[in-house]
Every structure is written in structure tokens, then in C-alpha cells.
């Protein structure tokens, strides 16, 4: 018998799933509450009734970055606290130390298993912190009564975090390709919860009758939100934006968020807002009352 903590009231479940992640057991189940959620198409049709001026008042543009994970067009900022950053750095140091210990020990030995569990424990802490930040950020945005439309850039994170290809000179000798710096950038991007925050906000906004869309990201950091002038020199530094045409000054990330919001409004009103179908994960059940389920997402769970 396994005891579990119920976070909220529940009815008789239709199915029961028990999973193990980094040595921790989780139980989850689902049931039909009878509540119909509005579809993205219905919300899109409703928002299309407003003109551009009205729609801009209820739209939040969201710019994602490395130094500042999420910047809003209304000057909201979301990210990790100083305490979280310090703890994440400490956990990362401990994780690397135990990874070195694991590499030196014989595979399968008691010491190797101990080191492996330590590494998993520190990795789990980082994942828990990132999930917590993504949930709190998405909840704050989804429950904000001012907004009905949330706009992100359509970033191809997989391409942005790809490894650098090796380079050779004319004689065939390997040359520096910036792989070390790119590796650090990739790690920072993946640790910024870009994808998690958007995914969580999508389903939370849908429950509130709101909509999340994506727009092309081209030159959003170089375009002025006041006059629309685009030039690479408009971005003076990582955080400073000064328009060469109209003289508008702003925080670079928040200026980009305003540009993203305007693009989202115009895309919605133009009728080009096409909602992608939700990706489905196929689950196959082994024979028997209780069995291990294999999913297309690579996770293993036990179900009744």
C-alpha cells in the first residue's frame, strides 16, 4: 500500500497512473468534470470582432531572452529570483562533483550507484525550480484580467540550441569554431524555461477563454515600437534601445515585446492566425490488469 498526498478533491478516476522520476513516485489520474473549455477557434472568432485599438489594450506581447527570461509589453519581468539563482549554481557545482565521482568508479558498484543517485537528485532540483517558475509565470499571466491575447515569437529553439559544426582550414586542420561559447549559450537557453512557460500558458489561457499565438520573430529586437523603423544600430546594448529615426528610448526587451504585441494584433485581424493541432501522444497498453505503458514521448508509467 502506497500512501499519497491529495492536492485537491477528486472523484472516482477513470484511469490511474503511477510514475517514477529520479527516485520519486507520483500518482496521477483523470476523470470527466463535465466542464466544456472554449476552443481556440471560438476565442479567435470572438477577438476578431474588436478593432486594432481595442485589441491592443487587451494584448500582452512577451519577449523571451537569456538574461531576462520573459519581458512583457507592459514592463512586467519574469525570471528567477536571486535566491533561486544562487541555489541553482550551488546545485550545479555539486552535480558536477558527483558526475566526476561517478566517472571514476566502477560501473554497477555500490559507489557508482550512490553517485548516480546524487547526480539525479541535483538534476531534479533544477528541473523542479524551472517548473515552479514556469507555473507561477503562466498563472500570473493567465489570470491577469487586462489581457485576452498573448503573443510570443515563433522561436525554433531546437535549431537555436544545435551544436556548432566543426571547421577546417585549407590544409584540413581543425580550427576554432566557438563551440565552447555556443555550448554555454545553449545551456542558458534551455534553462530559461521558454518552452515550458508557453506550454503552460496555452492550456491555462484556454481555460480562461483566452488565446496564445505566435508571430514571426524577424527583426523584432531592431524595430522601433513607436515608429516602426528597423535598423541594427537601434539596439545600442543588450538592454538599451534608441531609435535612430524618432529618438524613442526604451528597454530593449520591452520594446521588442511591444513590437511582438502589435504583430500579433495585426496577424489576428488579418485572418492569418492559424491554430496548430495539438500534438498527441500515442499510448499502448500491455496485456493484463496492470502493465507498463510505453508512450511516444519516451516516458514509462504503470497504469491500472
N, C-alpha and C positions, 0 to 999 in steps of 0.2 A: 504494500500500500504506500503510495506516494502522496504526501500532503502538499497542497499548493495554496498560494495566496490569491484570492479572487479580488481583482482590482475594481470590479463593479458587479452589480447584479446581473444574472444571466438566466436564460430559460434552458429547457432540455436541448442539448446540442444535437445538430443533425449529423455531425462528424467530429471526431476527436483526434488531435494530432499532438504527438509528443516528440520533441526535437532536442538535440544536444548540440550546444555551441560552446566550444572552448571549455568543456567540462561542466557547463551549467545546463540543467534540464529546464525545458519550457513546455508548457501545455497550452494549446490553443484550440478553440472550437468555434463553430459558426452556427447561426440559426437565423431564420427569417423574421425580421421585426415588422414587416408589412409596410414600411415607410418607403415611398417612391421618391427617388432622387431625380431632380431635373437633369435632363441631358444637356451636353454641351451645345447641341444644335438649338435646343429651345432657348438657352441663355443667349446664344449668338443672335438669334432672331429678335429677342427682346431688346438687346443692347443696340441693334441696328436701327431701332426706331428713334434714337436720340441724334441730334446734330453734333458736329465736331466740338463746339464749345461746351455743351452739356457733358459729352462723353469724356472730355479731357479732365473734367472735375472729378470724375469717378474712376479714373485710371491711375494705376501705380506702375511706373517704369522701374525696373530692377536691373542694375548693372552688377555683374559678377566679376570679381578680381581676386588677386592673390593677397596683396597687403590688406585690402578691405574686402572680405568675402562677399558682402552684399550691401549695395548702396541704393537707396530709394530716391525717386524723383522729388519726394517731399523732405529730403535731407535726413531721413532715418538711416541709421547704420546698424548692421547686424554682423556679429562675428563672435570670436572667443574672448572671454574676459582675461585679464592679466593673470589671475589665479589659475585659470584653465591652461593658459599658455605655459606657465611655469611648471605645472604638473605634467603636462604633455612632454615637455623637454626632459624632465626627470625620468619619466616612464620610458622614453626613448633611449636614454642612456642605460638604464637597467636592462632593457630588452637587448641592446647590442652586446652588453657584457655577457648575458646568458646565451646569446647566439654564439659567441666565441667559445664559451664553455662547452656548448653542445657540439661544436665542430671538433673539439679536441678529444671528446670522449667516444668510446666505442659504441657504435650504433646498436641499440637494443639493450644496453646495460642499464642498471638502475640509475646511475648518474646521468646518462643520456636522456632517460625518460623524465627525470626531475627537471633537467634544463629545458626540455621541450615544453613541459607544463608551465614553467616560469615564463618562457617566451610567449606562449599563448595567453597567459594572464595579462602581460603588459600590452600585447596587441589588443586584447579585449577591452582594456581600459580606454585606449584611444578611440576604438570604434564606438564605445558607449558614450563618450564625450561628444563625438561628432554627431551621433544620432540624437542626443539630447539637444544640441544647438539647433539642428535642422528641425526638430519637432517644435521647439519653442519659437523659432523664427517664423515657421509656416503658420503656427497657431496665431501669433500676433498679427500677421498679415491677413489671414483668412477671416478673422473676427473683427477687423477694422471696419466700422460702419461707413466710412467715407468711400470705400472702393468696391467696385463691382467687376473690374477688369484688371488683370495683372499681366504685364508684358515682360518677357525675357528675350535675350538674344538666342538665336538658334546656333549654339556653340557645338562644334564637333569635338567633344572632349577626348574621344578615343584618338583622333588624329593629332590633337594638340599635345597629347602625352606619349606619342610614339617615340621610339628610340631614334637617335641620330644615326644616319648611315655612315659607315667608315669611309675615310677619304685616303686616296693615294696620290703621290706626286707623279711626275712624268717617268721617274725611274722605278716606280712601283713600290716605293717605300711608304709606310703608313705615316700619316701626318695628323696633327691635332684637329679634332672636329668639334670641340666643345661639348663632348659627351658628359663630362662631369657636371658642368653647369646646367645642361639640359636635364640631367637626372634630378638635380635639386629642384628645378622648376617643375618637373613632372610630379615630384613628391608633394610640392606645395599646392599644386592644382588639385590633386586627388584628395588632399587633406582639407580642402576648403569647403567641402560639402555642397558643391554646385549642383550635382545631380540629385542628391537626397532632398535638398530643400525644395527644388522644383517638383519632384515627385510627390512629396508630402503635401505641398501647397495645392497641387492639382486635385487630389481627392478631397481635401478639406474645403477648398473653394467650391467644389461641385456640391458638397453637402449644404453649403450656404447659398446656393443658387448663383454662384459667381463663376468667372471664366478665366482660364490661364491660356495665353497664346504665346507664340514665338515669332520673331521678326528677323530679317537678315541682319547680320552683325557688321556689315561693311562700313568702315569709317565712322562708326558711332563715337569713337574717342576723339576724332578730329573735327567733327561737325559742331557748329555753334547752335545751341538750343534756342537762342534769341533770334538770329537772322538766317541760319541755315548755311553759313559759309563753311566750306570744308578746306582745310589745309593742315599739313602735318606740323607746321610751326605753331598752330593754335595751342598745342599741348606743350606748355613750357617745361613742365616736370611731371613726375609721377602723380602729383596731387594738384597741380596748378594749371588752370585753363584760362587763356587770354585770347579772345578773338581778334585777329588782325584786321577784320573788316569793320566791326561795330564797337570794338573795345570792351565787349562783355567779359567780365571776370567771374569765375566760379570755381568750385572744387571740381576737378576733372571727372571724378567718378559720378558725382551728382549731375553734372552737365550731361554726361553720357546717358544717365538714367532718364533725364528729361527727353533726350532725343529718342530713346527707345520707346518711351510712353507715346510720343507723338506718332511714331511709325506704327505702333500698334493700333492707335485710334484710326488712322487713315487706312490701314490694311483691313480693319474690321468693316469700316463704312464702304470700302470698295468691293466688298463681297468676296475677297480673296482669302478669307480666313477659313482654311480647310482643316478640320479636326482629324488627326490621325486615329486609326482604330487602336484600341487598347491591345497591347501585346499579351497573348495568352500563353500560359504555361501548362503544357500537357502533363497529366499525372497518370501513371499506370499502376495498378494495384496488383500485387502478387496474390495468388490464391490463398485462401484461409481467412479466418476471422480477424487475425491481427497480422500485419505484414509490413515490410519495409517498402516505402514508396520512393520511386525514383522520378525526379522531375527534370524538365528541360533546363532548369536554372542551375542544376548541379548540386542541389541540396538533398539530404537524405532525412526522411522523417518516418515515424512509425504511426500508423493510423488504425482506428477501430471504426 
